Amino acid sequence: DQQVKQNSPSLSVQEGRISILNCDYTNSMFDYFLWYKKYPAEGPTFLISISSIKDKNEDGRFTVFLNKSAKHLSLHIVPSQPGDSAVYFCAANAGGTSYGKLTFGQGTILTVHP
Amino acid sequence: DGGITQSPKYLFRKEGQNVTLSCEQNLNHDAMYWYRQDPGQGLRLIYYSQIVNDFQKGDIAEGYSVSREKKESFPLTVTSAQKNPTAFYLCASGPSDIVLTGELFFGEGSRLTVL
């Protein structure tokens, strides 16, 4: 049972344009959501997060939007740069006794063309 | 520099052999985790440990074992009972407020291939 889903395996964007990566979840107990970025043969690195009490969080070129009623979140990258090309994982945490046990989506490969 | 070190980066194993993947962190984090990544799938939790001398099974613990004798170290043994061990293994750690945020710090991973 996939509790966190990223339905788009890949996304291709032109440099300077907006990249929008989507993520859906099914578990109502999730209360904290994160995005990680991963380059080949490396570990993921934390990018941005959002608590369930918010609907938007911004950090430079990266903005995460959360729609709790739809159980959907998205990551916007504006403007996109070739260095953003990587795999992006959406992750969720149920907090409380889950103690940092993240549930990850399948990942979306983002390619930004110069 | 503070960080998480995994070794070896690449490992080949014959069927029926046990192998141990090393994970060391100098971030003074209480919690440590092992995840497995397969193509087209997200990271899946194998084992995690909140404190020394204690660890819990994750979602796919069968065929794996761990120990947490020191705060800095969380080795993972892939046993011969693991039916499909070829994968990319990631170790992570988190600070004591991990319960609130879930922000983990990952090592660079170990790729295990069974011949």
Chai-1 contact restraints between the chains, C-beta under 6 A:
chainA,res_idxA,chainB,res_idxB,connection_type,confidence,min_distance_angstrom,max_distance_angstrom,comment,restraint_id
A,Y32,B,T101,contact,1.0,0.0,6.0,A-B,restraint_1
A,Y32,B,G102,contact,1.0,0.0,6.0,A-B,restraint_2
A,E42,B,E108,contact,1.0,0.0,6.0,A-B,restraint_3
A,G43,B,L90,contact,1.0,0.0,6.0,A-B,restraint_4
A,G43,B,F106,contact,1.0,0.0,6.0,A-B,restraint_5
A,G43,B,G107,contact,1.0,0.0,6.0,A-B,restraint_6
A,G43,B,E108,contact,1.0,0.0,6.0,A-B,restraint_7
A,G43,B,G109,contact,1.0,0.0,6.0,A-B,restraint_8
A,P44,B,F106,contact,1.0,0.0,6.0,A-B,restraint_9
A,F46,B,E103,contact,1.0,0.0,6.0,A-B,restraint_10
A,N93,B,G102,contact,1.0,0.0,6.0,A-B,restraint_11
A,Y99,B,Q50,contact,1.0,0.0,6.0,A-B,restraint_12
A,Y99,B,V99,contact,1.0,0.0,6.0,A-B,restraint_13
A,G100,B,A31,contact,1.0,0.0,6.0,A-B,restraint_14
A,G100,B,G94,contact,1.0,0.0,6.0,A-B,restraint_15
A,G100,B,I98,contact,1.0,0.0,6.0,A-B,restraint_16
A,G100,B,G102,contact,1.0,0.0,6.0,A-B,restraint_17
A,K101,B,L45,contact,1.0,0.0,6.0,A-B,restraint_18
A,L102,B,G102,contact,1.0,0.0,6.0,A-B,restraint_19
A,F104,B,G42,contact,1.0,0.0,6.0,A-B,restraint_20
A,F104,B,L43,contact,1.0,0.0,6.0,A-B,restraint_21
A,G105,B,G42,contact,1.0,0.0,6.0,A-B,restraint_22
A,Q106,B,Q41,contact,1.0,0.0,6.0,A-B,restraint_23
A,Q106,B,G42,contact,1.0,0.0,6.0,A-B,restraint_24
